[in-house]
Amino acid sequence: MTRRTRRVEGTKIVQRRAVPAVLAAALLLTAGCSSDSSGGADPSGTDGSSSPASTAAQSSPAGTPAEQAPPAKGSVKVLRTVATGLDSPWGLAPLPGGDLLVSSRDEATITRVDAESGEKTELGQVPGVSPSGEGGLLGIALSPDYAADHLVYAYFTSASDNRVVRMLYDEKKPAGEQLGAPDTVFRGIPKGVIHNGGRIAFGPDKMLYAGTGESGDTGLSQDKESLGGKILRMTPDGEPAPGNPFPDSPVYSYGHRNVQGLAWDGKQRLFASEFGQDTWDELNAIKPGDNYGWPEAEGKGGGSGYHDPVAQWSTDEASPSGIAYAGGSVWMAGLRGERLWRVPLKGTEAAADPQAFLEGEYGRLRTVAPAGGDKLWLVTSNTDGRGDAKGDDDRVLELEVK
């Protein structure tokens, strides 16, 4: 069933850096060699220029062993509370040594959490952030070359748009002064009081992916010339990534309402979670160039030309945010649903019905991230103005999952 929001005045794209001549030539060559919606990309992603998710919805070639699905039923064990007292946490980025960086949506700060002791150290405040409604300092990610460049990327809402910046993190400086001046690598994403997207992640191909929202203007999602309601794929410098499905465009997939989670499985296939409106929230397997239906379709059965979700939930059971892949399943944090969902996968299809854990135990759940092996980090979201905050909220938990 189709659901539509009230149309509001939105921002149309697009301000971004000019494409260098060498990259433009490469993009033209790519476009000329691959006219299908997958971009003809090598799914291995080993050369850093192809799309790892290009076969996300394709079957295994003949003669290839069938993928094994995990057990239909799983388990979750909360090992410990890592940290408490976080204010409106949104993004999380694990550091190479094991500690965690956490962004505060409303305070526009990034805090380092010692993963052993839970001690918190504020790196600093990100200038230019304009928190309002669902906007503010949202997703963060480490550079794929972080060991050499020490760059932290952040997606945030400014006074005029949503944008992606990068900052040098110098932990040798005093607390509160450890972030360098932000360098804007991408700008012009529509902003609104609602539906600002905000999740960013570097893929196995070392390209930067960003989930955006339609900012309340539903028409932006189907407009491939707009950055709203999309998954974007770009180089670390903010240029359209080679191998993208639309020439000279960062748009990777479209027809989204408000993308909140990004994660790759063990075969480098991309999955994304997004908010529905009144009926269905979604987990999607992302294929380059595909149309995911909004606002013409919400949930499964939207009709020809729209990519159906892997799984769907009523909005009171999910309102999904971050996702992570572990143990053959996608794990999805629920805000309004106040639970952690497990979706066992076989290829890009659900191998069994989604299973809920931690229902109501920790309130709203915002972000989930791999912690290595069968472990996950989980961030609560009860101090965001919509939750019922307890004395020690918000928290980071360490989970063992199967």
C-alpha positions in Angstrom: 0.0 0.0 0.0 1.3 3.4 -0.9 1.6 6.1 1.8 2.5 9.8 1.1 3.8 12.5 3.3 2.8 16.2 3.2 5.0 17.9 0.6 7.2 20.7 1.9 9.6 23.0 0.2 12.9 21.2 -0.2 16.4 21.9 -1.5 17.3 20.6 -5.0 20.8 19.6 -5.7 23.6 20.1 -6.0 26.8 21.7 -5.1 29.8 19.6 -5.3 33.4 19.8 -6.5 34.1 19.7 -10.2 35.1 16.4 -11.5 38.8 16.3 -12.6 39.4 15.7 -16.2 41.1 12.3 -15.6 38.2 11.1 -13.4 35.6 12.4 -15.9 37.3 10.4 -18.7 37.3 7.3 -16.5 33.6 7.8 -15.8 32.7 8.2 -19.4 34.7 5.1 -20.3 32.8 3.2 -17.5 29.5 4.4 -18.7 30.3 3.5 -22.3 31.3 0.0 -21.3 28.4 -0.8 -19.0 24.9 0.4 -19.8 23.0 -2.1 -17.5 21.7 -1.0 -14.1 24.4 -2.8 -12.3 27.1 -0.7 -13.9 28.9 -3.9 -15.1 31.1 -3.7 -12.0 33.3 -6.5 -10.8 31.8 -7.5 -7.5 35.2 -8.3 -6.0 35.9 -4.6 -5.5 39.6 -5.5 -5.3 40.8 -2.7 -7.5 39.1 0.0 -5.4 37.1 1.3 -8.4 34.3 -1.2 -8.8 31.1 -1.7 -6.9 31.1 -4.5 -4.4 27.3 -4.7 -4.4 26.7 -5.0 -8.1 25.5 -8.6 -7.8 23.4 -7.9 -4.7 20.2 -9.3 -6.2 21.6 -11.8 -8.6 21.6 -15.6 -8.2 24.8 -17.6 -7.9 26.2 -18.7 -11.3 25.5 -22.3 -12.3 27.9 -24.7 -10.7 28.6 -22.4 -7.7 27.8 -24.0 -4.3 24.6 -22.7 -2.8 25.1 -20.3 0.1 24.5 -21.8 3.6 21.9 -20.0 5.7 22.5 -19.6 9.5 20.1 -21.2 11.9 16.6 -19.9 11.8 16.7 -19.0 15.5 19.6 -17.0 17.1 20.5 -15.6 20.5 21.7 -12.4 22.1 23.6 -12.1 25.3 24.4 -8.7 26.8 28.0 -9.1 28.0 28.4 -5.7 29.7 27.6 -2.0 29.7 30.6 -0.3 28.2 29.8 3.3 28.9 26.9 5.4 30.3 25.9 9.1 30.4 26.1 9.8 26.6 24.0 12.7 25.3 22.0 12.1 22.1 24.5 9.6 20.7 24.1 8.8 17.0 27.2 7.6 15.1 29.8 5.1 16.2 33.2 4.4 14.7 35.5 1.7 16.3 39.1 2.7 16.4 41.9 0.3 15.4 43.0 -0.2 19.0 39.5 -1.1 20.2 38.2 2.1 21.6 35.1 3.8 20.2 34.3 7.2 18.8 30.7 8.3 19.4 29.0 11.4 17.9 26.4 13.5 19.8 23.6 14.7 17.5 22.5 17.6 19.6 25.8 18.6 21.2 27.8 18.3 17.9 30.7 16.7 19.8 32.7 13.5 19.2 33.7 11.5 22.3 36.2 8.7 22.6 35.1 5.8 24.8 37.7 3.5 26.4 36.3 0.1 25.5 37.7 -1.4 28.6 37.0 1.2 31.3 34.2 3.2 29.7 36.1 6.4 30.4 35.0 9.2 28.1 37.2 11.8 26.5 35.7 14.6 24.4 37.7 15.2 21.2 36.0 18.5 20.5 32.9 20.1 18.9 32.4 20.0 15.2 31.8 23.6 13.9 29.0 24.4 11.5 26.5 21.9 12.9 23.0 23.2 13.2 21.0 20.7 15.3 17.2 20.8 14.8 14.6 18.0 14.9 16.2 14.9 13.5 19.2 16.9 12.2 22.6 17.6 13.8 25.9 15.7 14.0 24.9 12.2 12.7 27.0 9.4 11.2 30.8 9.2 11.6 33.4 6.9 9.9 37.1 6.5 9.8 39.1 7.0 6.6 40.0 3.7 4.9 43.6 4.9 5.3 43.1 6.0 8.9 46.4 4.4 10.1 48.3 6.9 7.9 46.0 10.0 7.7 44.0 9.9 11.0 41.0 11.4 9.3 37.5 11.1 10.8 34.5 11.7 8.4 31.2 13.1 9.7 27.8 13.7 8.1 26.0 16.6 9.6 23.1 19.1 9.2 24.3 22.7 8.6 22.2 25.9 8.4 21.7 25.3 4.7 22.1 21.6 3.9 23.4 18.2 5.0 27.0 17.6 4.2 30.0 15.4 4.7 33.3 16.7 6.2 36.5 15.2 7.3 38.7 16.2 10.2 42.2 15.4 11.5 42.1 13.6 14.8 45.2 14.4 16.9 44.9 12.5 20.2 48.1 14.1 21.5 46.4 17.4 21.9 44.4 18.4 25.0 40.9 17.0 25.4 38.4 19.2 23.6 41.0 20.4 21.1 41.8 17.2 19.2 39.7 17.7 16.1 41.2 19.7 13.2 39.1 22.2 11.2 36.5 20.4 9.0 37.2 20.0 5.3 33.9 19.8 3.4 34.1 16.9 0.9 30.5 16.9 -0.2 27.6 19.3 0.2 24.1 20.1 -1.1 22.1 17.1 0.5 18.6 18.4 1.2 17.9 19.1 4.9 14.7 19.3 6.9 13.3 19.0 10.4 12.8 15.3 9.5 14.3 12.7 7.2 18.0 13.9 7.0 19.4 10.4 6.5 22.9 10.6 8.0 24.6 7.1 8.0 28.0 7.0 6.3 30.4 4.1 5.9 33.4 3.1 3.8 32.7 0.0 1.8 35.0 -2.9 1.0 35.9 -1.0 -2.2 37.2 2.0 0.0 34.5 4.2 -1.4 32.3 6.4 0.8 28.6 5.5 1.0 26.0 7.9 2.5 22.3 7.3 3.2 20.1 10.3 2.7 16.5 11.2 3.4 13.9 13.1 1.3 13.7 15.8 4.0 9.9 15.5 4.0 9.6 16.4 0.3 8.6 13.0 -1.2 9.2 14.0 -4.8 12.9 14.1 -4.3 13.2 10.3 -3.9 12.3 9.6 -7.5 14.3 12.5 -8.9 17.7 11.2 -9.9 18.9 14.7 -10.2 18.3 15.3 -6.5 20.5 14.0 -3.6 17.5 13.4 -1.3 16.1 9.9 -0.7 19.2 8.2 -2.1 22.2 6.1 -1.3 25.3 7.9 -2.5 28.6 6.4 -3.5 31.7 8.7 -3.8 35.4 8.7 -3.5 37.0 9.7 -0.2 37.4 13.2 -1.8 33.7 13.5 -2.5 33.7 12.9 -6.2 31.2 10.5 -7.9 32.8 7.0 -7.6 34.0 5.2 -10.7 31.5 2.5 -11.7 28.4 4.3 -10.4 25.3 3.5 -12.4 24.6 7.0 -13.5 27.4 8.9 -15.3 28.9 11.8 -13.4 26.6 11.2 -10.5 27.1 10.1 -6.9 23.6 8.5 -6.9 23.9 4.7 -6.3 20.3 3.8 -5.7 17.1 5.9 -5.4 13.4 5.7 -4.3 14.3 5.7 -0.6 12.4 7.6 2.1 15.0 7.9 4.9 18.1 5.6 4.8 19.4 5.0 8.3 21.7 1.9 8.2 24.4 0.6 5.9 26.2 -2.8 6.1 28.0 -5.3 3.9 27.8 -9.1 4.2 30.7 -11.5 3.9 30.4 -11.4 0.1 30.6 -7.6 -0.1 26.9 -7.1 -0.8 25.3 -4.0 0.6 22.2 -3.9 2.7 20.4 -0.8 4.0 17.6 0.0 6.5 15.0 2.7 6.0 12.0 4.3 7.7 8.6 3.7 6.2 5.7 6.0 6.9 2.5 4.5 8.3 2.8 0.9 7.1 6.2 -0.7 6.5 9.8 -0.2 7.5 12.3 -2.0 5.3 15.6 -3.8 5.1 16.8 -3.7 1.5 19.5 -5.5 -0.5 21.0 -2.7 -2.6 21.6 -3.1 -6.3 23.3 -0.2 -8.2 20.8 1.9 -10.1 17.7 0.2 -8.7 14.5 2.1 -7.6 13.3 1.2 -4.1 9.8 2.6 -4.7 9.2 5.6 -2.4 6.8 7.4 -2.5 5.0 5.2 -5.1 5.5 2.0 -3.0 6.0 1.2 0.7 7.0 -2.4 1.5 6.7 -5.4 -0.7 4.5 -5.8 -3.7 5.0 -2.2 -5.0 4.8 -3.3 -8.6 7.0 -3.7 -11.6 10.2 -1.6 -11.6 10.5 -1.3 -7.9 13.0 -3.4 -5.8 11.1 -5.2 -3.0 12.7 -5.3 0.5 14.4 -8.3 2.0 12.2 -7.9 5.1 9.6 -5.5 6.4 8.1 -4.5 9.7 5.2 -2.4 10.9 6.5 0.9 12.0 5.7 0.4 15.7 7.9 -2.7 15.7 10.9 -1.2 14.1 11.6 2.4 13.0 15.0 1.1 12.1 18.3 2.8 12.5 21.8 1.3 12.3 22.5 -2.2 11.0 25.5 -4.6 11.2 26.3 -8.0 9.7 27.5 -10.8 11.9 27.1 -14.6 11.9 25.3 -14.8 8.6 22.6 -12.3 9.7 21.9 -8.6 9.5 21.2 -7.1 13.0 19.0 -4.0 13.0 18.5 -1.5 15.8 14.9 -0.3 16.3 14.0 3.1 17.7 10.2 3.2 18.2 10.3 -0.6 18.3 12.8 -0.6 21.1 14.3 -4.0 20.0 17.2 -5.5 18.1 16.1 -7.5 15.1 18.0 -10.5 13.6 17.5 -11.2 9.9 19.2 -14.5 8.9 20.2 -14.4 5.3 20.7 -16.8 2.4 22.2 -14.7 -0.3 20.2 -11.6 -0.5 17.0 -13.1 0.8 15.7 -13.7 4.3 16.4 -17.3 5.2 13.8 -17.2 8.1 11.4 -14.8 9.7 13.1 -11.9 11.5 13.6 -12.5 15.3 13.4 -9.8 17.9 15.6 -9.4 21.0 16.0 -7.0 24.0 12.4 -5.8 23.5 11.8 -2.8 25.8 14.9 -3.6 27.9 17.0 -0.7 26.9 14.6 1.7 25.3 15.3 3.1 21.8 18.2 1.6 20.0 20.1 3.8 17.5 23.3 2.2 16.3 24.7 -1.3 16.0 28.3 -2.0 14.8 30.6 -5.1 14.5 32.9 -5.6 17.4 34.7 -8.6 15.9 33.7 -12.3 15.6 30.3 -12.9 17.3 30.4 -9.5 19.1 28.4 -6.3 18.5 28.4 -2.8 19.9 24.9 -1.4 20.5 24.1 2.3 21.3 20.9 3.4 22.9 19.0 6.5 22.0 16.8 7.7 24.9 18.1 11.2 25.3 17.1 12.3 21.8 13.9 14.0 22.9 11.7 11.0 21.9 12.8 8.4 24.5 12.2 7.8 28.2 15.7 8.5 29.5 16.9 6.7 32.6 19.5 8.0 35.0 22.5 6.3 33.2 21.3 6.9 29.6 22.5 6.8 27.0 24.6 3.7 26.9 27.0 1.6 24.8 26.5 -2.2 25.3 28.7 -5.1 24.2 26.7 -8.0 22.9 27.4 -11.7 22.0 25.2 -12.8 19.1 24.5 -16.0 17.3 
